[in-house]
Amino acid sequence: MRHRKAGRSLRRTSEQRLALLRNLATSLIEQGAIETTEAKAKELRPFVEKLITKAKSGTLHDRRLAGRHVQKRAAADKLFQDVGPKQAGRAGGYTRILKTGFRKGDGAEMARIEIIQEG
């Protein structure tokens, strides 16, 4: 039984899962949108939204906390200088997941996750 077991394991150990989420988050911040499996996108959403919330305030402490997960300096700078201030008027829901169909090789459900551009 899976009672009270939140989140998906994605068939990885906890260290591998954390590394995967960090890499996906960095790619999403750098590129603005990525295409991955639907399960990975759904796991990535709360991970990235917490980082964007930290980037909105932009304090040194928040930058250091976000630096644990976004380890590329250019991506961290983009998060705090571009992405965070653009989302200042929004109270959450910074990302959007769009289903894009099935992958040809194994039939996995694919999805596009993107950061919503505040306009």
VOPAKOL-937225 format. One record per atom (N, C-alpha, C): x, y, z; residue number from 1; atom name. Coordinates in nm, 4 decimals. Example, Ala and Ser with C-alpha at 12.3 -4.5 7.8 and 13.67 -1.06 7.14 Angstrom:
! residues 2
+----------+----------+----------+--------+------+
!        x !        y !        z ! kolvex ! fipa !
+----------+----------+----------+--------+------+
!   1.3190 !  -0.5690 !   0.7800 !      1 !    N !
!   1.2300 !  -0.4500 !   0.7800 !      1 !   CA !
!   1.3200 !  -0.3300 !   0.7800 !      1 !    C !
!   1.2850 !  -0.2250 !   0.7080 !      2 !    N !
!   1.3670 !  -0.1060 !   0.7140 !      2 !   CA !
!   1.2900 !   0.0030 !   0.7870 !      2 !    C !
+----------+----------+----------+--------+------+
! end
This chain:
! residues 119
+----------+----------+----------+--------+------+
!        x !        y !        z ! kolvex ! fipa !
+----------+----------+----------+--------+------+
!   0.0833 !  -0.1189 !   0.0000 !      1 !    N !
!   0.0000 !   0.0000 !   0.0000 !      1 !   CA !
!   0.0872 !   0.1245 !   0.0000 !      1 !    C !
!   0.0386 !   0.2291 !  -0.0637 !      2 !    N !
!   0.1172 !   0.3512 !  -0.0779 !      2 !   CA !
!   0.0646 !   0.4641 !   0.0099 !      2 !    C !
!   0.0015 !   0.4333 !   0.1189 !      3 !    N !
!  -0.0576 !   0.5380 !   0.2005 !      3 !   CA !
!   0.0471 !   0.6401 !   0.2435 !      3 !    C !
!   0.0151 !   0.7676 !   0.2231 !      4 !    N !
!   0.0962 !   0.8819 !   0.2677 !      4 !   CA !
!   0.2353 !   0.8862 !   0.2053 !      4 !    C !
!   0.2525 !   0.8268 !   0.0893 !      5 !    N !
!   0.3808 !   0.8325 !   0.0194 !      5 !   CA !
!   0.3652 !   0.9307 !  -0.0962 !      5 !    C !
!   0.4094 !   1.0523 !  -0.0759 !      6 !    N !
!   0.3923 !   1.1569 !  -0.1757 !      6 !   CA !
!   0.5059 !   1.1526 !  -0.2769 !      6 !    C !
!   0.4792 !   1.1994 !  -0.3963 !      7 !    N !
!   0.5832 !   1.2098 !  -0.4977 !      7 !   CA !
!   0.6045 !   1.0810 !  -0.5743 !      7 !    C !
!   0.6750 !   1.0937 !  -0.6845 !      8 !    N !
!   0.7057 !   0.9792 !  -0.7697 !      8 !   CA !
!   0.8520 !   0.9426 !  -0.7524 !      8 !    C !
!   0.8824 !   0.8144 !  -0.7540 !      9 !    N !
!   1.0217 !   0.7726 !  -0.7394 !      9 !   CA !
!   1.0966 !   0.7827 !  -0.8712 !      9 !    C !
!   1.0241 !   0.7801 !  -0.9840 !     10 !    N !
!   1.0835 !   0.7851 !  -1.1179 !     10 !   CA !
!   1.1886 !   0.6765 !  -1.1386 !     10 !    C !
!   1.1724 !   0.5674 !  -1.0665 !     11 !    N !
!   1.2634 !   0.4516 !  -1.0731 !     11 !   CA !
!   1.4088 !   0.4898 !  -1.0487 !     11 !    C !
!   1.4297 !   0.5795 !  -0.9529 !     12 !    N !
!   1.5638 !   0.6252 !  -0.9197 !     12 !   CA !
!   1.5795 !   0.6290 !  -0.7685 !     12 !    C !
!   1.7052 !   0.6271 !  -0.7240 !     13 !    N !
!   1.7311 !   0.6483 !  -0.5823 !     13 !   CA !
!   1.7092 !   0.7963 !  -0.5513 !     13 !    C !
!   1.7070 !   0.8302 !  -0.4244 !     14 !    N !
!   1.6790 !   0.9687 !  -0.3878 !     14 !   CA !
!   1.7874 !   1.0631 !  -0.4384 !     14 !    C !
!   1.9133 !   1.0182 !  -0.4388 !     15 !    N !
!   2.0222 !   1.1031 !  -0.4876 !     15 !   CA !
!   2.0110 !   1.1252 !  -0.6385 !     15 !    C !
!   1.9792 !   1.0189 !  -0.7111 !     16 !    N !
!   1.9626 !   1.0308 !  -0.8557 !     16 !   CA !
!   1.8430 !   1.1186 !  -0.8909 !     16 !    C !
!   1.7358 !   1.1067 !  -0.8131 !     17 !    N !
!   1.6154 !   1.1864 !  -0.8366 !     17 !   CA !
!   1.6434 !   1.3348 !  -0.8124 !     17 !    C !
!   1.7167 !   1.3663 !  -0.7067 !     18 !    N !
!   1.7513 !   1.5051 !  -0.6773 !     18 !   CA !
!   1.8406 !   1.5622 !  -0.7872 !     18 !    C !
!   1.9370 !   1.4836 !  -0.8345 !     19 !    N !
!   2.0242 !   1.5289 !  -0.9431 !     19 !   CA !
!   1.9436 !   1.5528 !  -1.0706 !     19 !    C !
!   1.8489 !   1.4638 !  -1.1003 !     20 !    N !
!   1.7634 !   1.4798 !  -1.2176 !     20 !   CA !
!   1.6823 !   1.6087 !  -1.2085 !     20 !    C !
!   1.6195 !   1.6338 !  -1.0932 !     21 !    N !
!   1.5375 !   1.7536 !  -1.0768 !     21 !   CA !
!   1.6220 !   1.8802 !  -1.0849 !     21 !    C !
!   1.7425 !   1.8762 !  -1.0299 !     22 !    N !
!   1.8319 !   1.9922 !  -1.0384 !     22 !   CA !
!   1.8688 !   2.0222 !  -1.1833 !     22 !    C !
!   1.9010 !   1.9185 !  -1.2592 !     23 !    N !
!   1.9380 !   1.9379 !  -1.3993 !     23 !   CA !
!   1.8199 !   1.9854 !  -1.4830 !     23 !    C !
!   1.7020 !   1.9275 !  -1.4604 !     24 !    N !
!   1.5840 !   1.9715 !  -1.5333 !     24 !   CA !
!   1.5495 !   2.1159 !  -1.4986 !     24 !    C !
!   1.5610 !   2.1520 !  -1.3713 !     25 !    N !
!   1.5307 !   2.2892 !  -1.3291 !     25 !   CA !
!   1.6278 !   2.3878 !  -1.3925 !     25 !    C !
!   1.7545 !   2.3529 !  -1.3962 !     26 !    N !
!   1.8543 !   2.4405 !  -1.4578 !     26 !   CA !
!   1.8255 !   2.4585 !  -1.6059 !     26 !    C !
!   1.7918 !   2.3503 !  -1.6745 !     27 !    N !
!   1.7594 !   2.3592 !  -1.8171 !     27 !   CA !
!   1.6349 !   2.4433 !  -1.8401 !     27 !    C !
!   1.5351 !   2.4272 !  -1.7545 !     28 !    N !
!   1.4120 !   2.5042 !  -1.7685 !     28 !   CA !
!   1.4378 !   2.6527 !  -1.7488 !     28 !    C !
!   1.5203 !   2.6871 !  -1.6515 !     29 !    N !
!   1.5514 !   2.8284 !  -1.6260 !     29 !   CA !
!   1.6311 !   2.8867 !  -1.7422 !     29 !    C !
!   1.7273 !   2.8110 !  -1.7931 !     30 !    N !
!   1.8105 !   2.8605 !  -1.9032 !     30 !   CA !
!   1.7303 !   2.8777 !  -2.0320 !     30 !    C !
!   1.6439 !   2.7814 !  -2.0643 !     31 !    N !
!   1.5780 !   2.7798 !  -2.1943 !     31 !   CA !
!   1.4347 !   2.8317 !  -2.1914 !     31 !    C !
!   1.3726 !   2.8380 !  -2.0743 !     32 !    N !
!   1.2355 !   2.8870 !  -2.0654 !     32 !   CA !
!   1.1307 !   2.7793 !  -2.0818 !     32 !    C !
!   1.1607 !   2.6740 !  -2.1553 !     33 !    N !
!   1.0679 !   2.5625 !  -2.1758 !     33 !   CA !
!   1.1476 !   2.4396 !  -2.2155 !     33 !    C !
!   1.1038 !   2.3237 !  -2.1670 !     34 !    N !
!   1.1681 !   2.1973 !  -2.2054 !     34 !   CA !
!   1.0605 !   2.0927 !  -2.2287 !     34 !    C !
!   1.0953 !   1.9908 !  -2.3037 !     35 !    N !
!   1.0040 !   1.8786 !  -2.3258 !     35 !   CA !
!   1.0624 !   1.7560 !  -2.2581 !     35 !    C !
!   0.9814 !   1.6921 !  -2.1749 !     36 !    N !
!   1.0233 !   1.5752 !  -2.1001 !     36 !   CA !
!   0.9014 !   1.4858 !  -2.0807 !     36 !    C !
!   0.9155 !   1.3780 !  -2.0063 !     37 !    N !
!   0.7988 !   1.2934 !  -1.9827 !     37 !   CA !
!   0.7023 !   1.3650 !  -1.8886 !     37 !    C !
!   0.5772 !   1.3258 !  -1.8949 !     38 !    N !
!   0.4752 !   1.3920 !  -1.8141 !     38 !   CA !
!   0.5020 !   1.3742 !  -1.6641 !     38 !    C !
!   0.5473 !   1.2564 !  -1.6238 !     39 !    N !
!   0.5744 !   1.2313 !  -1.4825 !     39 !   CA !
!   0.6881 !   1.3208 !  -1.4323 !     39 !    C !
!   0.7935 !   1.3342 !  -1.5125 !     40 !    N !
!   0.9045 !   1.4210 !  -1.4729 !     40 !   CA !
!   0.8611 !   1.5666 !  -1.4669 !     40 !    C !
!   0.7776 !   1.6080 !  -1.5614 !     41 !    N !
!   0.7291 !   1.7459 !  -1.5620 !     41 !   CA !
!   0.6450 !   1.7744 !  -1.4386 !     41 !    C !
!   0.5619 !   1.6795 !  -1.3996 !     42 !    N !
!   0.4769 !   1.6991 !  -1.2821 !     42 !   CA !
!   0.5577 !   1.7021 !  -1.1529 !     42 !    C !
!   0.6683 !   1.6304 !  -1.1490 !     43 !    N !
!   0.7562 !   1.6362 !  -1.0326 !     43 !   CA !
!   0.8405 !   1.7633 !  -1.0323 !     43 !    C !
!   0.8736 !   1.8108 !  -1.1505 !     44 !    N !
!   0.9580 !   1.9303 !  -1.1623 !     44 !   CA !
!   0.8837 !   2.0571 !  -1.1233 !     44 !    C !
!   0.7531 !   2.0613 !  -1.1496 !     45 !    N !
!   0.6751 !   2.1836 !  -1.1267 !     45 !   CA !
!   0.6903 !   2.2405 !  -0.9854 !     45 !    C !
!   0.6623 !   2.1648 !  -0.8760 !     46 !    N !
!   0.6776 !   2.2263 !  -0.7436 !     46 !   CA !
!   0.8220 !   2.2606 !  -0.7104 !     46 !    C !
!   0.9166 !   2.1834 !  -0.7632 !     47 !    N !
!   1.0590 !   2.2086 !  -0.7396 !     47 !   CA !
!   1.0985 !   2.3451 !  -0.7950 !     47 !    C !
!   1.0574 !   2.3740 !  -0.9189 !     48 !    N !
!   1.0919 !   2.5004 !  -0.9842 !     48 !   CA !
!   1.0130 !   2.6164 !  -0.9235 !     48 !    C !
!   0.8879 !   2.5925 !  -0.8897 !     49 !    N !
!   0.8069 !   2.7016 !  -0.8358 !     49 !   CA !
!   0.8607 !   2.7499 !  -0.7022 !     49 !    C !
!   0.9171 !   2.6612 !  -0.6227 !     50 !    N !
!   0.9791 !   2.7031 !  -0.4970 !     50 !   CA !
!   1.1026 !   2.7891 !  -0.5246 !     50 !    C !
!   1.1785 !   2.7542 !  -0.6284 !     51 !    N !
!   1.2953 !   2.8350 !  -0.6645 !     51 !   CA !
!   1.2533 !   2.9739 !  -0.7117 !     51 !    C !
!   1.1476 !   2.9813 !  -0.7916 !     52 !    N !
!   1.1011 !   3.1103 !  -0.8423 !     52 !   CA !
!   1.0486 !   3.1964 !  -0.7275 !     52 !    C !
!   0.9825 !   3.1355 !  -0.6304 !     53 !    N !
!   0.9354 !   3.2102 !  -0.5138 !     53 !   CA !
!   1.0529 !   3.2708 !  -0.4383 !     53 !    C !
!   1.1620 !   3.1950 !  -0.4255 !     54 !    N !
!   1.2819 !   3.2495 !  -0.3616 !     54 !   CA !
!   1.3397 !   3.3646 !  -0.4443 !     54 !    C !
!   1.3339 !   3.3513 !  -0.5764 !     55 !    N !
!   1.3910 !   3.4541 !  -0.6645 !     55 !   CA !
!   1.3101 !   3.5826 !  -0.6611 !     55 !    C !
!   1.1828 !   3.5747 !  -0.6246 !     56 !    N !
!   1.1004 !   3.6951 !  -0.6180 !     56 !   CA !
!   1.1496 !   3.7895 !  -0.5092 !     56 !    C !
!   1.1867 !   3.7363 !  -0.3924 !     57 !    N !
!   1.2357 !   3.8232 !  -0.2853 !     57 !   CA !
!   1.3804 !   3.8643 !  -0.3116 !     57 !    C !
!   1.4615 !   3.7710 !  -0.3579 !     58 !    N !
!   1.5964 !   3.8033 !  -0.4025 !     58 !   CA !
!   1.6966 !   3.8376 !  -0.2940 !     58 !    C !
!   1.6729 !   3.7968 !  -0.1703 !     59 !    N !
!   1.7703 !   3.8241 !  -0.0655 !     59 !   CA !
!   1.8918 !   3.7335 !  -0.0824 !     59 !    C !
!   1.9980 !   3.7685 !  -0.0130 !     60 !    N !
!   2.1199 !   3.6888 !  -0.0203 !     60 !   CA !
!   2.0944 !   3.5468 !   0.0312 !     60 !    C !
!   2.0172 !   3.5360 !   0.1382 !     61 !    N !
!   1.9865 !   3.4041 !   0.1930 !     61 !   CA !
!   1.9090 !   3.3199 !   0.0920 !     61 !    C !
!   1.8112 !   3.3811 !   0.0248 !     62 !    N !
!   1.7352 !   3.3076 !  -0.0769 !     62 !   CA !
!   1.8232 !   3.2683 !  -0.1940 !     62 !    C !
!   1.9172 !   3.3546 !  -0.2317 !     63 !    N !
!   2.0095 !   3.3220 !  -0.3405 !     63 !   CA !
!   2.0954 !   3.2023 !  -0.3036 !     63 !    C !
!   2.1390 !   3.1974 !  -0.1802 !     64 !    N !
!   2.2212 !   3.0844 !  -0.1359 !     64 !   CA !
!   2.1396 !   2.9554 !  -0.1283 !     64 !    C !
!   2.0149 !   2.9660 !  -0.0826 !     65 !    N !
!   1.9289 !   2.8474 !  -0.0792 !     65 !   CA !
!   1.9017 !   2.7955 !  -0.2201 !     65 !    C !
!   1.8758 !   2.8859 !  -0.3134 !     66 !    N !
!   1.8520 !   2.8444 !  -0.4515 !     66 !   CA !
!   1.9801 !   2.7909 !  -0.5145 !     66 !    C !
!   2.0944 !   2.8425 !  -0.4723 !     67 !    N !
!   2.2230 !   2.7974 !  -0.5250 !     67 !   CA !
!   2.2525 !   2.6519 !  -0.4951 !     67 !    C !
!   2.1847 !   2.5960 !  -0.3964 !     68 !    N !
!   2.1999 !   2.4524 !  -0.3692 !     68 !   CA !
!   2.1520 !   2.3695 !  -0.4873 !     68 !    C !
!   2.0480 !   2.4189 !  -0.5543 !     69 !    N !
!   1.9857 !   2.3410 !  -0.6604 !     69 !   CA !
!   2.0227 !   2.3892 !  -0.7992 !     69 !    C !
!   2.0418 !   2.5184 !  -0.8172 !     70 !    N !
!   2.0816 !   2.5731 !  -0.9475 !     70 !   CA !
!   2.2302 !   2.6048 !  -0.9356 !     70 !    C !
!   2.3142 !   2.5132 !  -0.9794 !     71 !    N !
!   2.4561 !   2.5252 !  -0.9528 !     71 !   CA !
!   2.5338 !   2.5931 !  -1.0644 !     71 !    C !
!   2.4676 !   2.6241 !  -1.1755 !     72 !    N !
!   2.5313 !   2.7018 !  -1.2812 !     72 !   CA !
!   2.5105 !   2.8494 !  -1.2499 !     72 !    C !
!   2.6177 !   2.9247 !  -1.2465 !     73 !    N !
!   2.6097 !   3.0654 !  -1.2074 !     73 !   CA !
!   2.5218 !   3.1451 !  -1.3037 !     73 !    C !
!   2.5344 !   3.1186 !  -1.4340 !     74 !    N !
!   2.4557 !   3.1933 !  -1.5328 !     74 !   CA !
!   2.3068 !   3.1665 !  -1.5146 !     74 !    C !
!   2.2705 !   3.0427 !  -1.4858 !     75 !    N !
!   2.1299 !   3.0090 !  -1.4660 !     75 !   CA !
!   2.0761 !   3.0727 !  -1.3379 !     75 !    C !
!   2.1575 !   3.0736 !  -1.2320 !     76 !    N !
!   2.1151 !   3.1365 !  -1.1067 !     76 !   CA !
!   2.0968 !   3.2873 !  -1.1260 !     76 !    C !
!   2.1875 !   3.3497 !  -1.2001 !     77 !    N !
!   2.1747 !   3.4931 !  -1.2271 !     77 !   CA !
!   2.0483 !   3.5216 !  -1.3075 !     77 !    C !
!   2.0200 !   3.4384 !  -1.4060 !     78 !    N !
!   1.8995 !   3.4580 !  -1.4862 !     78 !   CA !
!   1.7747 !   3.4409 !  -1.4004 !     78 !    C !
!   1.7776 !   3.3428 !  -1.3102 !     79 !    N !
!   1.6642 !   3.3193 !  -1.2211 !     79 !   CA !
!   1.6354 !   3.4424 !  -1.1367 !     79 !    C !
!   1.7388 !   3.5027 !  -1.0794 !     80 !    N !
!   1.7185 !   3.6139 !  -0.9869 !     80 !   CA !
!   1.7057 !   3.7493 !  -1.0560 !     80 !    C !
!   1.7613 !   3.7646 !  -1.1754 !     81 !    N !
!   1.7551 !   3.8943 !  -1.2431 !     81 !   CA !
!   1.6411 !   3.9041 !  -1.3426 !     81 !    C !
!   1.6041 !   3.7922 !  -1.4057 !     82 !    N !
!   1.5010 !   3.7965 !  -1.5089 !     82 !   CA !
!   1.3708 !   3.7297 !  -1.4641 !     82 !    C !
!   1.3788 !   3.6031 !  -1.4267 !     83 !    N !
!   1.2582 !   3.5239 !  -1.4014 !     83 !   CA !
!   1.1854 !   3.5722 !  -1.2756 !     83 !    C !
!   1.2566 !   3.5907 !  -1.1655 !     84 !    N !
!   1.1942 !   3.6316 !  -1.0400 !     84 !   CA !
!   1.1214 !   3.7648 !  -1.0484 !     84 !    C !
!   1.1868 !   3.8715 !  -1.0965 !     85 !    N !
!   1.1185 !   4.0015 !  -1.1054 !     85 !   CA !
!   0.9983 !   4.0006 !  -1.2001 !     85 !    C !
!   1.0027 !   3.9203 !  -1.3073 !     86 !    N !
!   0.8887 !   3.9138 !  -1.3992 !     86 !   CA !
!   0.7669 !   3.8497 !  -1.3337 !     86 !    C !
!   0.7893 !   3.7650 !  -1.2341 !     87 !    N !
!   0.6797 !   3.6948 !  -1.1677 !     87 !   CA !
!   0.6352 !   3.7648 !  -1.0394 !     87 !    C !
!   0.6814 !   3.8873 !  -1.0153 !     88 !    N !
!   0.6551 !   3.9566 !  -0.8889 !     88 !   CA !
!   0.5063 !   3.9787 !  -0.8639 !     88 !    C !
!   0.4284 !   4.0031 !  -0.9670 !     89 !    N !
!   0.2862 !   4.0283 !  -0.9488 !     89 !   CA !
!   0.2009 !   3.9037 !  -0.9393 !     89 !    C !
!   0.2610 !   3.7885 !  -0.9528 !     90 !    N !
!   0.1877 !   3.6619 !  -0.9561 !     90 !   CA !
!   0.2032 !   3.5921 !  -0.8208 !     90 !    C !
!   0.0960 !   3.5352 !  -0.7708 !     91 !    N !
!   0.0973 !   3.4718 !  -0.6386 !     91 !   CA !
!   0.1222 !   3.3215 !  -0.6458 !     91 !    C !
!   0.1768 !   3.2730 !  -0.7531 !     92 !    N !
!   0.2015 !   3.1298 !  -0.7689 !     92 !   CA !
!   0.1613 !   3.0874 !  -0.9079 !     92 !    C !
!   0.1831 !   2.9618 !  -0.9385 !     93 !    N !
!   0.1480 !   2.9118 !  -1.0715 !     93 !   CA !
!   0.2368 !   2.9712 !  -1.1781 !     93 !    C !
!   0.3684 !   2.9591 !  -1.1596 !     94 !    N !
!   0.4638 !   3.0206 !  -1.2515 !     94 !   CA !
!   0.4919 !   2.9349 !  -1.3732 !     94 !    C !
!   0.4495 !   2.8083 !  -1.3700 !     95 !    N !
!   0.4797 !   2.7172 !  -1.4802 !     95 !   CA !
!   0.3517 !   2.6616 !  -1.5401 !     95 !    C !
!   0.3639 !   2.6135 !  -1.6627 !     96 !    N !
!   0.2513 !   2.5543 !  -1.7358 !     96 !   CA !
!   0.2989 !   2.4214 !  -1.7938 !     96 !    C !
!   0.2145 !   2.3191 !  -1.7833 !     97 !    N !
!   0.2462 !   2.1883 !  -1.8414 !     97 !   CA !
!   0.1465 !   2.1616 !  -1.9532 !     97 !    C !
!   0.1978 !   2.1366 !  -2.0726 !     98 !    N !
!   0.1155 !   2.1059 !  -2.1892 !     98 !   CA !
!   0.1498 !   1.9647 !  -2.2372 !     98 !    C !
!   0.0512 !   1.8793 !  -2.2516 !     99 !    N !
!   0.0756 !   1.7436 !  -2.3005 !     99 !   CA !
!   0.1026 !   1.7505 !  -2.4504 !     99 !    C !
!   0.2050 !   1.6779 !  -2.4954 !    100 !    N !
!   0.2441 !   1.6849 !  -2.6363 !    100 !   CA !
!   0.2298 !   1.5524 !  -2.7095 !    100 !    C !
!   0.1722 !   1.4519 !  -2.6469 !    101 !    N !
!   0.1531 !   1.3250 !  -2.7161 !    101 !   CA !
!   0.2411 !   1.2164 !  -2.6576 !    101 !    C !
!   0.2720 !   1.1175 !  -2.7411 !    102 !    N !
!   0.3468 !   1.0018 !  -2.6957 !    102 !   CA !
!   0.4794 !   0.9925 !  -2.7690 !    102 !    C !
!   0.5819 !   0.9487 !  -2.6984 !    103 !    N !
!   0.7135 !   0.9310 !  -2.7586 !    103 !   CA !
!   0.7109 !   0.8098 !  -2.8501 !    103 !    C !
!   0.7769 !   0.8224 !  -2.9642 !    104 !    N !
!   0.7706 !   0.7175 !  -3.0655 !    104 !   CA !
!   0.8359 !   0.5877 !  -3.0189 !    104 !    C !
!   0.9467 !   0.5967 !  -2.9490 !    105 !    N !
!   1.0211 !   0.4770 !  -2.9138 !    105 !   CA !
!   0.9514 !   0.3856 !  -2.8156 !    105 !    C !
!   0.9064 !   0.4411 !  -2.7038 !    106 !    N !
!   0.8486 !   0.3567 !  -2.6005 !    106 !   CA !
!   0.7053 !   0.3939 !  -2.5628 !    106 !    C !
!   0.6497 !   0.4936 !  -2.6277 !    107 !    N !
!   0.5109 !   0.5301 !  -2.6018 !    107 !   CA !
!   0.4898 !   0.6093 !  -2.4740 !    107 !    C !
!   0.5979 !   0.6627 !  -2.4166 !    108 !    N !
!   0.5836 !   0.7409 !  -2.2936 !    108 !   CA !
!   0.5079 !   0.8703 !  -2.3218 !    108 !    C !
!   0.4247 !   0.9116 !  -2.2262 !    109 !    N !
!   0.3505 !   1.0367 !  -2.2409 !    109 !   CA !
!   0.4479 !   1.1531 !  -2.2234 !    109 !    C !
!   0.4536 !   1.2398 !  -2.3225 !    110 !    N !
!   0.5456 !   1.3529 !  -2.3208 !    110 !   CA !
!   0.4695 !   1.4803 !  -2.2866 !    110 !    C !
!   0.5421 !   1.5742 !  -2.2288 !    111 !    N !
!   0.4810 !   1.7018 !  -2.1920 !    111 !   CA !
!   0.5847 !   1.8115 !  -2.2058 !    111 !    C !
!   0.5362 !   1.9321 !  -2.2311 !    112 !    N !
!   0.6217 !   2.0507 !  -2.2394 !    112 !   CA !
!   0.5932 !   2.1336 !  -2.1152 !    112 !    C !
!   0.6972 !   2.1625 !  -2.0394 !    113 !    N !
!   0.6814 !   2.2488 !  -1.9213 !    113 !   CA !
!   0.7500 !   2.3798 !  -1.9542 !    113 !    C !
!   0.6814 !   2.4897 !  -1.9265 !    114 !    N !
!   0.7351 !   2.6211 !  -1.9588 !    114 !   CA !
!   0.7063 !   2.7189 !  -1.8477 !    114 !    C !
!   0.7930 !   2.8170 !  -1.8356 !    115 !    N !
!   0.7723 !   2.9254 !  -1.7400 !    115 !   CA !
!   0.6810 !   3.0272 !  -1.8061 !    115 !    C !
!   0.5741 !   3.0629 !  -1.7374 !    116 !    N !
!   0.4776 !   3.1582 !  -1.7937 !    116 !   CA !
!   0.5407 !   3.2956 !  -1.7976 !    116 !    C !
!   0.5341 !   3.3587 !  -1.9156 !    117 !    N !
!   0.5906 !   3.4922 !  -1.9335 !    117 !   CA !
!   0.4868 !   3.5945 !  -1.8931 !    117 !    C !
!   0.5189 !   3.6705 !  -1.7924 !    118 !    N !
!   0.4289 !   3.7754 !  -1.7450 !    118 !   CA !
!   0.4374 !   3.8923 !  -1.8422 !    118 !    C !
!   0.3243 !   3.9327 !  -1.8991 !    119 !    N !
!   0.3285 !   4.0363 !  -1.9996 !    119 !   CA !
!   0.2505 !   4.1503 !  -1.9678 !    119 !    C !
+----------+----------+----------+--------+------+
! end
